[in-house]
């Protein structure tokens, strides 16, 4: 943890300022140590250079498992594509240099695929995840001193409210226990004049046909390591079957969606090996999370407006995406 992070950290319980004690450090980086609230005196560990405000075992265990297993699969800098960059641009509307000099919050960073893009656009990024995926993020982006990984609960974020000029949460909120409460919690982190961008799965009748809907009552009861091994074994057979079904005249595209595998052939510019890796990763992502709660456009817009955001835009991009700006302070 870079000591510079102390300027914005606050106790998640009483919002008091934090004091750091280092057991091992290198320059400004605390590798092992602790944080203590100056007000309530509650202490939190710093392990492997990451401040930990939650237990390393929690409802998001499957995400920690999958992102450490596929730490670099979806990072553009390692896979040779611009898929993450394109999604980030499409959903946030932030161009190159738009984040220069800004403090940015990535709420649900996973292995750091979008934090990497935000850093490339000039932001100083605080990358938060509830799971140990934050360790994969740190490992992937540790060469950039502007990246600050933090393991924390989205409902109890350890920052001073109104700190961040830009906040985004992509591919995360639908997997939280209370989506509206999670949205409200990250919205409090937006500074006056700052922007908030989120995306969620779109709720519609097609959800009832999606394999994750009818398989999750079973798969969420399977231990993560066992489920992963099952997915890993089945994907090599399901991928070509899905592609074959898709070629059936007229009914093929719709029928292929019933095959329980994430197939991006012809959709994303991936090699054969990458298609298989992404299929394993995203199929596991469909089946493993304890929570999966798609949302409707009107509901998402209402959340922005109820919390006082202006210039609200809600629409379908890669997922259902909402953007809004907090009014500048008077």
C-alpha positions in Angstrom: 0.0 0.0 0.0 1.4 3.4 -1.0 1.3 5.8 1.9 -0.3 8.3 -0.4 -3.5 6.3 0.0 -3.8 7.5 3.6 -5.0 10.9 2.3 -8.4 9.4 1.3 -8.8 6.3 3.5 -11.3 6.4 6.3 -12.6 3.8 8.8 -15.5 1.9 7.2 -17.2 1.8 10.6 -16.9 5.4 12.0 -15.2 7.3 9.1 -12.3 8.3 11.3 -8.9 8.8 9.7 -6.5 5.9 9.4 -3.0 5.6 10.8 -0.5 3.1 9.3 2.1 1.0 11.0 4.6 -0.9 8.8 6.2 -4.2 9.6 7.9 -4.3 6.2 8.1 -1.5 3.6 10.0 -0.4 0.6 10.1 3.3 0.0 6.5 4.6 0.3 5.1 1.1 -0.2 3.9 -0.8 3.0 4.2 -4.5 2.1 3.1 -5.8 5.5 1.6 -3.9 8.4 -1.7 -2.6 9.7 -4.1 0.4 9.6 -5.7 1.7 12.8 -8.6 4.1 13.0 -7.6 7.2 15.0 -11.2 7.5 16.3 -12.5 4.0 17.2 -9.1 2.3 17.2 -10.3 -0.6 15.1 -7.4 -2.2 13.2 -7.2 -3.7 9.7 -4.2 -5.7 8.2 -2.1 -4.8 5.2 -1.0 -8.1 3.6 0.9 -8.5 0.4 0.8 -4.7 -0.1 -3.0 -4.7 0.0 -5.1 -3.1 2.8 -7.8 -5.6 3.9 -11.0 -4.3 5.3 -12.9 -7.6 5.0 -12.2 -11.3 5.6 -10.4 -12.9 2.7 -13.2 -15.6 2.6 -16.7 -14.2 1.8 -19.6 -14.6 -0.6 -17.4 -13.5 -3.5 -15.0 -16.4 -3.1 -15.8 -17.7 -6.6 -14.6 -14.4 -8.1 -11.3 -14.6 -6.2 -10.9 -18.1 -7.4 -11.7 -17.4 -11.1 -9.6 -14.2 -11.3 -6.6 -15.7 -9.8 -7.0 -18.7 -12.2 -7.4 -16.4 -15.2 -5.4 -13.4 -14.0 -4.4 -12.2 -17.4 -7.0 -13.6 -19.7 -9.1 -10.4 -20.2 -6.3 -7.8 -19.9 -5.6 -6.2 -23.2 -2.0 -5.7 -22.5 -1.6 -9.5 -22.3 -4.1 -10.9 -24.7 -3.1 -8.6 -27.6 -6.7 -7.3 -28.2 -8.5 -4.0 -27.5 -11.7 -5.7 -26.1 -11.5 -4.3 -22.6 -10.5 -0.8 -24.0 -13.5 -0.8 -26.4 -16.0 -1.9 -23.7 -14.6 0.7 -21.3 -14.9 3.5 -23.9 -18.4 2.4 -25.1 -19.8 2.2 -21.6 -18.1 5.2 -19.9 -17.8 7.6 -22.8 -14.4 8.6 -21.4 -11.8 9.3 -24.2 -8.1 9.1 -24.0 -6.8 11.6 -21.5 -10.2 12.2 -20.0 -9.1 10.9 -16.6 -5.7 12.7 -16.5 -4.9 13.9 -13.0 -8.2 12.5 -11.6 -8.8 10.2 -8.7 -10.7 7.2 -10.0 -12.6 4.4 -8.2 -12.9 1.0 -9.8 -15.6 -0.7 -7.7 -15.2 -4.4 -8.3 -11.8 -4.5 -10.1 -11.4 -8.2 -10.6 -8.0 -8.9 -12.1 -7.7 -5.2 -13.2 -8.9 -5.3 -16.8 -10.6 -1.9 -16.6 -8.3 -0.4 -14.0 -5.5 -1.0 -16.6 -7.5 1.1 -19.1 -8.2 3.9 -16.6 -4.5 4.1 -15.7 -3.6 4.4 -19.4 -5.9 7.3 -19.6 -4.2 9.2 -16.9 -6.2 8.4 -13.8 -4.9 7.5 -10.3 -7.0 4.4 -9.7 -8.1 2.9 -6.4 -9.0 -0.6 -7.4 -11.4 -2.3 -5.0 -12.6 -5.8 -4.8 -14.5 -7.8 -2.2 -12.6 -11.0 -3.1 -9.0 -12.0 -3.3 -9.2 -11.1 -7.0 -7.6 -7.9 -5.8 -4.3 -9.8 -5.5 -4.4 -10.7 -9.2 -5.1 -7.0 -9.9 -2.1 -6.0 -7.8 0.2 -8.5 -9.5 -1.0 -7.5 -13.0 -0.6 -3.7 -12.4 2.1 -3.5 -9.7 4.5 -1.6 -12.0 2.3 1.5 -11.9 2.5 3.5 -8.7 -0.8 5.2 -9.5 -2.7 1.9 -8.9 -3.9 1.3 -5.4 -5.6 -2.1 -4.8 -7.9 -2.4 -1.8 -9.9 -5.3 -0.5 -13.1 -4.0 0.9 -16.9 -4.3 1.0 -18.8 -2.2 -1.5 -21.4 -1.5 1.2 -18.8 -0.2 3.6 -16.1 1.5 1.5 -13.1 2.7 3.5 -12.9 6.2 1.9 -14.0 9.7 2.6 -17.3 10.3 0.9 -17.1 12.5 -2.2 -13.4 11.7 -2.9 -13.5 10.5 -6.5 -13.7 12.5 -9.7 -14.8 9.3 -11.6 -16.4 6.1 -10.3 -17.2 3.1 -12.3 -18.5 -0.4 -11.6 -18.6 -2.8 -14.6 -19.9 -6.3 -14.5 -20.3 -6.3 -10.7 -23.5 -4.9 -9.2 -25.7 -7.8 -10.3 -23.6 -10.1 -8.2 -24.2 -8.3 -4.9 -26.9 -9.2 -2.3 -28.7 -5.8 -2.6 -28.0 -4.1 -5.9 -29.7 -0.8 -5.1 -27.8 -0.5 -1.8 -24.5 -1.3 -3.6 -25.3 1.4 -6.2 -26.1 3.9 -3.4 -22.9 3.1 -1.6 -20.6 3.7 -4.6 -22.6 6.8 -5.5 -21.6 8.4 -2.2 -18.0 8.3 -3.3 -18.5 10.6 -6.3 -17.2 14.1 -5.8 -19.2 17.2 -6.8 -19.0 17.5 -10.6 -17.8 13.9 -10.8 -19.2 11.1 -12.9 -20.6 7.6 -12.1 -20.9 4.8 -14.6 -22.3 1.3 -13.9 -23.5 -1.6 -15.9 -25.7 -4.6 -15.0 -27.3 -7.5 -16.7 -30.5 -6.5 -18.5 -33.7 -8.0 -17.0 -36.1 -9.4 -19.6 -38.0 -12.5 -20.5 -35.0 -14.0 -22.3 -33.4 -14.5 -18.8 -35.7 -17.5 -18.4 -34.0 -19.1 -21.4 -30.5 -18.4 -20.4 -28.6 -21.4 -19.2 -27.4 -19.6 -16.0 -31.1 -19.2 -14.9 -32.0 -22.9 -14.9 -28.6 -24.2 -13.9 -27.7 -21.9 -11.0 -30.0 -23.5 -8.4 -27.7 -26.5 -8.8 -24.3 -25.1 -9.6 -24.3 -22.5 -6.8 -24.3 -25.4 -4.4 -21.2 -27.0 -5.9 -17.8 -26.1 -4.3 -16.0 -23.6 -6.5 -13.0 -25.7 -7.2 -15.2 -28.7 -8.2 -17.4 -26.5 -10.4 -14.4 -25.1 -12.1 -13.1 -28.5 -12.9 -16.5 -29.5 -14.3 -16.6 -26.4 -16.5 -13.0 -26.8 -17.6 -13.8 -30.4 -18.8 -17.0 -29.6 -20.5 -16.1 -26.4 -22.4 -13.9 -28.1 -25.1 -16.9 -30.2 -26.1 -19.6 -27.6 -25.7 -17.9 -24.8 -27.7 -17.8 -26.7 -31.1 -21.3 -28.0 -30.4 -22.6 -24.5 -29.8 -20.9 -23.3 -33.0 -22.5 -26.1 -35.0 -26.0 -25.4 -33.6 -25.5 -21.7 -34.4 -25.2 -22.6 -38.1 -28.6 -24.3 -38.4 -30.8 -22.2 -40.7 -33.2 -19.8 -39.1 -33.4 -21.4 -35.6 -29.6 -21.8 -35.1 -28.7 -18.5 -33.4 -31.6 -18.8 -30.9 -31.0 -22.5 -30.2 -27.3 -22.0 -29.6 -28.1 -19.7 -26.7 -29.5 -22.7 -24.9 -26.1 -24.5 -24.9 -24.6 -23.7 -21.5 -21.3 -22.2 -22.7 -20.1 -18.6 -23.3 -19.3 -18.7 -27.0 -17.7 -15.6 -28.5 -16.8 -17.1 -31.9 -17.5 -14.4 -34.5 -18.3 -11.9 -31.8 -14.9 -11.0 -30.3 -11.5 -11.1 -32.1 -10.0 -14.0 -30.2 -7.8 -16.9 -31.2 -9.0 -20.5 -30.7 -7.1 -20.8 -27.4 -8.4 -17.5 -26.2 -12.0 -18.5 -27.2 -11.6 -21.5 -25.0 -10.2 -19.5 -22.0 -12.9 -16.9 -22.2 -15.5 -19.6 -22.5 -14.2 -21.3 -19.3 -14.0 -18.0 -17.5 -17.4 -16.6 -18.4 -19.3 -19.9 -18.2 -17.9 -20.3 -14.7 -18.9 -16.6 -14.1 -22.5 -17.5 -15.1 -22.8 -20.5 -12.9 -20.7 -19.8 -9.8 -21.8 -16.4 -8.2 -24.1 -16.7 -5.2 -26.1 -13.7 -6.4 -27.3 -12.9 -10.0 -29.8 -10.0 -10.2 -30.4 -8.4 -13.6 -32.1 -4.9 -13.7 -34.5 -3.0 -15.9 -33.6 0.4 -17.5 -36.3 2.4 -15.8 -35.2 1.1 -12.4 -31.6 2.0 -13.1 -32.5 5.5 -14.2 -34.6 6.0 -11.1 -31.7 5.1 -8.8 -29.6 7.8 -10.5 -32.3 10.4 -10.3 -33.3 9.7 -6.7 -29.7 10.3 -5.6 -29.6 13.7 -7.4 -27.5 12.8 -10.4 -28.0 14.9 -13.6 -27.3 14.3 -17.3 -28.5 10.7 -16.7 -28.2 8.3 -19.6 -29.3 4.7 -19.6 -29.1 2.4 -22.5 -27.9 -0.9 -23.9 -24.2 -1.2 -24.7 -22.3 -4.3 -23.8 -24.7 -4.6 -20.9 -27.4 -2.3 -19.5 -25.3 0.8 -18.8 -26.1 3.9 -16.7 -24.2 7.2 -16.6 -24.7 10.3 -14.5 -23.0 13.3 -13.1 -23.2 14.7 -9.6 -24.0 18.4 -9.6 -21.0 20.7 -8.9 -20.9 22.2 -5.4 -22.5 25.6 -5.0 
